[in-house]
Amino acid sequence: MDRGDMIQELAQAPNTINVKRSTIVYKHMRDPALMRYYYSIKTLNLASRLDLSGSSPTDIFIGRFGYPKVFIGPLVPPEFGDTSILGRPELWRDMPIDKIVDMRSRLVRGIHLSNIHDIEKGRIEEQVRDLAMAERPAVADMSFSSRPFMKISLNDEVQPFGPSAQLKRVELYNIKAERHMESLYMDTDAKATTAILELYDKGLPTSKIQQGLSAGLFGIKNRRKFVPTRWSITAVDDTLSKTLREEIKQNNTMDAVYAYYNVALDNRWLIFFIPGKWQYESIEAWYPNTIWNENGKDISIYSSYEGYHGRSTYAEIGGCYYAARLAVTEKLKELGRQGTILILREVHDGYIMPVGVWNVREHVRQTLQERPAILHSPGEIWNFISQRLDISTANWIANSRILKDMLTQRKIMEYVK
């Protein structure tokens, strides 16, 4: 299809997109209500006790409702040993949704109401802080003032977890601090941004850095505070990707179009690295019966974009935008290049429950480890889209600034030959 034909098809593209049957067969449980019921039954024994002991994967959760007074507390399973996988989303790439939710639903969240500024004013606050700093799983002994209430947390920003209960007491044993985090915790003159960047350079997992920021471990002494988990995830992704973005702008541009494709959790990922200066756009198409289109009859499309100098407002698609931006800037740094980045994501109805923004970060990272197709013309790009994705190329163009520019701006067309 040539440029003129594509522009004509774009002009005729419908405003709504009819659902096309997916060719991907998702083999696991498909009903969100059934899955919630199934795991509520599995966690019945957790809701019948007033105390719990187990090895926490050094995971904590800081709520956001009622801010600046929020619920803080550890996440602890009723099991001992190496439970680190429960708190490391970097290790979940190849797991199906039901296994992820099964695994995370075993974590009981202890909750304690605290002011975000009271990071050093109580025993529970101290224990939460120490747990986030821990190098490996630590034995936790919790007692509750009431029985855990059975509400499995399911959110597109944060990882799911199981029942919650009001904490009366929590004690940690056999705990050892991660030395790099402990060093930055002791450095009360270092800014939080400095700590995030240093820990990333030391090779700490992104999820561990996010826990540390959430627990108030970093920053100038008098400015430290608890940060809601949802906010800390995006803050770390944003901070790291901004820094990498400025670094890669010093590099030469891509010499051809690299097209990466992958399928994970019934999400189809198509990522283009295009010659040109830094631009970035992420577009998500949510099929009916998915979390952002649960009752819809048509596919819902959301997009966010930034030019060479970034953006000053929060992205329309939320934390997923920053998580994916971290993954693509990491890849550009690895390649020693800069470029125009376009992510097309089709979320099919096999993605029946949200499992957290890590899904985007880790599966974009995974996609970029695949061998890319090398393309040399806009026509090859249009064909690649139509061959990999169900939604028509014209509809993607209608929702994409970058693809529209490829059709209408000669400067961008000259890069792709």
C-alpha positions in Angstrom: 0.0 0.0 0.0 1.5 3.4 -1.0 1.3 6.6 0.9 -1.6 8.0 -1.1 -3.7 4.9 -0.6 -2.9 4.9 3.1 -4.0 8.6 3.5 -7.3 7.8 1.7 -7.9 4.8 4.0 -7.1 6.8 7.0 -9.7 9.4 6.0 -12.3 6.7 5.9 -11.4 5.0 9.1 -14.3 4.6 11.5 -14.5 6.4 14.9 -15.2 3.1 16.6 -13.5 -0.2 16.1 -15.6 -3.4 15.8 -14.2 -6.3 17.7 -12.3 -8.9 15.6 -11.9 -12.4 17.0 -8.4 -12.9 18.4 -6.4 -15.7 16.9 -4.7 -16.2 20.3 -6.1 -19.0 22.5 -5.8 -18.2 26.2 -5.9 -21.5 28.1 -6.4 -20.4 31.6 -9.4 -19.2 33.7 -11.2 -16.4 31.7 -13.9 -15.1 34.0 -12.7 -12.3 36.4 -15.6 -12.9 38.9 -14.9 -16.7 38.9 -11.2 -16.1 39.5 -11.9 -13.7 42.4 -14.3 -16.3 43.9 -11.8 -19.1 43.4 -9.0 -17.2 45.2 -11.3 -16.0 48.0 -12.1 -19.6 48.7 -8.4 -20.5 48.7 -7.6 -17.8 51.2 -10.4 -18.7 53.7 -7.9 -20.1 56.1 -6.0 -16.8 56.1 -9.1 -15.0 57.2 -9.7 -17.1 60.2 -6.7 -16.2 62.3 -5.5 -13.3 64.5 -1.8 -14.0 64.1 0.4 -15.1 61.2 4.1 -15.9 60.8 6.1 -16.4 57.7 9.0 -15.2 55.5 8.1 -11.9 54.0 9.7 -11.4 50.5 10.7 -7.9 51.9 7.5 -6.6 50.4 5.5 -3.7 51.8 2.5 -1.8 50.8 1.8 1.9 51.4 -1.8 3.0 50.7 -2.9 6.4 49.3 -6.4 6.9 50.5 -6.7 9.4 53.3 -3.3 11.0 52.3 -1.3 12.2 54.3 -2.7 9.7 56.8 -2.3 6.3 55.1 -2.2 2.6 55.9 1.3 1.1 55.9 2.4 -2.4 56.5 4.2 -5.6 55.5 3.1 -8.3 53.1 3.6 -11.8 54.6 2.7 -15.3 53.5 2.0 -18.1 55.9 5.1 -20.0 54.8 8.8 -20.0 55.5 11.9 -20.2 53.3 12.9 -18.4 50.2 9.8 -16.4 49.3 11.7 -13.8 47.3 9.8 -14.6 44.0 6.6 -13.3 45.6 8.0 -9.8 45.7 10.1 -9.8 42.5 7.9 -9.0 39.4 11.1 -9.1 37.3 10.8 -12.9 37.7 7.1 -13.2 36.6 7.4 -12.7 32.8 6.5 -16.2 31.7 3.8 -16.9 34.3 0.1 -17.0 33.4 -2.3 -14.6 35.1 -3.9 -17.3 37.3 -0.5 -18.4 38.7 0.5 -14.8 39.4 -2.8 -14.1 41.3 -2.5 -17.5 43.1 1.0 -16.7 44.2 0.3 -13.1 45.3 -3.0 -13.9 47.0 -1.1 -15.8 49.7 0.4 -12.5 50.9 -1.5 -11.1 53.9 -1.2 -7.3 54.3 -0.9 -5.9 57.7 -2.3 -2.4 58.0 -1.4 0.4 60.4 -2.6 4.0 60.1 0.3 6.4 60.0 1.1 9.9 58.9 3.5 9.9 55.9 5.9 12.1 57.8 6.1 9.7 60.8 8.7 7.4 59.3 10.7 7.2 62.6 8.0 7.7 65.2 6.8 4.2 66.0 7.8 0.5 66.2 5.6 -0.6 63.2 7.0 2.3 61.1 10.5 1.1 62.0 9.8 -2.5 61.0 8.2 -1.5 57.7 11.3 0.6 56.9 13.7 -2.2 57.9 11.8 -4.8 55.8 12.0 -2.6 52.7 15.7 -2.3 53.2 16.2 -6.1 53.7 18.5 -8.0 51.4 16.6 -11.3 51.5 13.3 -12.6 52.9 12.9 -12.1 56.6 10.8 -14.0 59.1 7.9 -11.8 60.3 5.5 -12.5 63.2 2.3 -10.5 63.0 -0.7 -10.3 65.3 -4.0 -8.6 64.4 -6.6 -6.7 66.3 -9.3 -8.2 64.0 -9.6 -11.0 61.5 -8.3 -10.3 58.0 -11.0 -9.2 55.6 -11.1 -11.1 52.4 -10.5 -8.6 49.6 -7.9 -9.5 47.0 -6.4 -6.3 45.8 -6.5 -6.1 41.9 -5.2 -2.9 40.4 -3.6 -2.1 37.0 -0.8 -0.1 38.8 0.3 -2.4 41.6 0.8 -6.1 42.1 -2.2 -8.0 43.6 -2.1 -9.3 47.2 -4.4 -11.2 49.5 -6.5 -10.4 52.6 -5.7 -7.4 54.9 -5.8 -7.1 58.7 -5.4 -4.3 61.3 -1.9 -4.8 62.8 -1.5 -5.0 66.6 2.1 -6.0 66.5 4.8 -7.0 64.0 8.3 -8.3 64.7 11.1 -9.2 62.3 13.8 -11.8 62.7 17.0 -12.8 60.8 16.9 -9.5 58.9 19.9 -8.2 57.0 20.0 -4.9 55.3 21.0 -4.6 51.6 24.3 -2.7 51.9 23.8 -0.2 49.1 20.3 0.7 50.3 21.6 1.0 53.9 24.4 3.3 52.8 22.0 5.6 51.1 19.6 5.4 54.0 22.5 6.6 56.2 23.3 9.4 53.8 20.8 12.0 54.9 22.3 14.7 52.5 21.7 12.7 49.3 18.5 13.6 47.4 16.0 10.8 46.6 16.8 11.1 42.9 20.5 10.5 43.6 19.6 7.4 45.6 17.4 6.0 42.9 20.0 6.5 40.2 22.9 5.1 42.3 20.9 2.0 43.2 19.9 1.4 39.6 23.6 1.8 38.5 24.5 -0.8 41.2 22.1 -3.3 39.5 19.3 -3.4 42.1 16.0 -4.5 40.6 13.6 -1.7 39.8 11.0 -3.2 42.1 13.4 -3.1 45.1 14.2 0.6 44.5 10.5 1.3 44.3 10.0 -0.4 47.7 12.8 1.7 49.2 11.3 5.0 48.0 7.9 3.9 49.2 9.3 3.2 52.7 10.9 6.7 53.0 14.5 5.4 52.9 15.8 8.1 50.6 16.2 11.8 50.5 17.3 14.8 52.6 16.8 13.9 56.3 13.9 16.3 57.1 12.1 15.6 53.8 11.8 11.8 54.0 8.3 10.4 54.1 6.3 7.3 53.2 5.2 7.3 49.5 2.1 5.4 48.4 3.2 2.3 46.6 1.3 3.3 43.4 3.1 6.7 43.3 6.6 5.3 44.1 6.4 2.8 41.2 5.7 5.6 38.7 8.2 8.0 40.3 11.1 5.5 39.9 10.2 4.6 36.3 9.9 8.3 35.5 13.2 9.3 37.2 15.2 6.5 35.6 13.8 6.9 32.1 14.2 10.7 32.1 17.9 10.3 33.0 18.4 7.7 30.3 16.5 9.8 27.8 18.9 12.7 28.2 21.9 10.3 27.8 20.7 8.7 24.6 20.0 12.1 23.0 23.8 12.4 22.6 23.8 9.3 20.3 23.5 8.9 16.6 20.0 8.1 15.3 18.8 4.6 14.3 20.0 3.5 10.9 16.8 1.6 10.0 13.4 0.8 11.4 13.7 -2.0 14.1 10.3 -3.7 14.6 9.9 -5.9 17.7 7.0 -8.2 18.3 5.9 -10.4 21.3 2.8 -11.8 22.9 2.5 -12.1 26.7 -0.6 -12.5 29.0 -2.8 -12.1 25.8 -1.2 -8.7 25.2 0.3 -8.2 21.8 3.3 -5.9 21.7 4.5 -4.2 18.6 7.4 -1.8 19.1 9.1 0.3 16.5 12.5 2.0 16.8 12.5 4.6 14.0 15.3 6.8 12.7 15.0 10.3 13.9 15.4 12.4 17.1 13.8 11.3 20.3 10.1 11.0 20.3 8.0 8.6 22.2 4.4 7.4 21.9 2.6 4.5 23.5 -0.9 3.4 22.3 -3.1 0.9 24.1 -6.1 -0.8 22.5 -8.3 -2.5 25.1 -10.7 -5.1 24.0 -14.1 -5.6 25.7 -14.0 -7.6 28.9 -10.6 -6.2 29.9 -10.0 -4.0 32.9 -10.3 -0.6 31.1 -13.1 -1.7 28.8 -15.1 -4.1 31.0 -18.6 -3.3 29.8 -17.7 -2.0 26.3 -18.8 -3.4 23.0 -16.1 -1.7 20.9 -12.3 -1.6 21.4 -11.2 1.5 23.4 -7.9 3.1 22.4 -5.8 5.4 24.6 -2.5 7.1 23.6 0.2 9.4 25.2 3.0 11.2 23.4 6.1 13.3 24.0 8.4 15.1 21.8 12.1 15.8 22.0 11.8 17.8 25.2 9.5 15.4 27.0 6.1 16.4 28.4 4.9 18.5 31.3 1.7 16.8 32.2 0.9 13.3 33.5 0.5 10.8 30.7 -3.1 9.9 29.8 -2.5 6.2 30.0 -1.0 6.5 33.4 1.9 4.6 34.9 2.2 2.2 32.0 3.6 5.0 29.9 6.6 5.6 32.2 7.2 1.9 32.8 7.4 1.3 29.0 9.6 4.4 28.6 12.1 3.0 31.0 12.3 -0.2 29.0 12.8 1.5 25.6 15.4 4.0 26.9 17.3 1.1 28.4 17.3 -0.6 25.0 18.4 2.6 23.2 21.3 2.9 25.6 22.3 -0.7 24.9 22.2 0.0 21.2 24.1 3.3 21.5 21.4 5.1 19.5 18.5 7.5 19.8 15.3 7.4 17.8 11.6 7.8 17.5 9.8 5.1 19.5 6.3 3.8 18.9 4.6 1.2 21.1 1.4 -0.5 19.8 -0.3 -2.7 22.4 -3.4 -4.8 21.8 -4.9 -6.0 25.1 -7.1 -9.0 24.3 -9.8 -10.5 26.5 -7.4 -13.1 27.8 -6.0 -10.4 30.0 -8.9 -10.8 32.4 -7.5 -9.2 35.5 -4.9 -6.5 36.2 -1.6 -7.6 37.7 0.3 -4.3 38.0 2.3 -1.9 35.9 5.3 -4.3 36.1 3.5 -6.2 33.3 4.3 -3.4 30.9 7.8 -2.7 32.1 8.9 -6.4 32.1 7.1 -7.5 28.9 8.4 -4.5 26.9 11.9 -5.4 28.2 11.2 -9.0 27.1 9.9 -7.9 23.7 13.0 -5.9 23.1 15.1 -9.0 23.7 13.5 -10.6 20.6 15.3 -10.5 17.3 13.9 -7.4 15.5 12.7 -7.3 11.9 14.6 -4.6 9.9 12.4 -2.4 7.8 13.3 0.2 5.2 10.1 1.9 4.0 6.8 3.1 5.4 5.1 0.5 3.3 7.0 -2.2 5.1 5.8 -0.6 8.4 2.1 -0.6 7.4 2.4 -4.3 6.3 4.2 -5.3 9.5 1.4 -3.8 11.5 -1.4 -5.5 9.5 0.4 -8.8 9.7 0.9 -8.8 13.5 -2.1 -7.0 14.9 -5.9 -7.4 14.5 -6.7 -3.7 14.5 -6.3 -2.1 11.1 -3.3 0.0 10.2 -5.6 2.9 9.4 -7.1 2.9 12.9 -3.6 2.8 14.5 -2.7 5.8 12.3 -5.8 7.6 13.3 -4.7 7.4 16.9 -1.0 8.0 16.5 0.8 11.3 16.1 4.0 9.5 15.0 2.3 7.5 12.3 0.4 10.5 11.0 3.6 12.4 10.8 5.2 9.7 8.8 2.5 10.1 6.2 2.4 13.9 6.1 5.9 15.2 7.0 8.6 14.8 4.4 11.3 15.2 7.0 10.4 12.0 8.8 9.8 10.2 5.5 13.4 11.0 4.5 14.7 9.0 7.5 12.9 5.9 6.3 14.3 4.7 3.0 
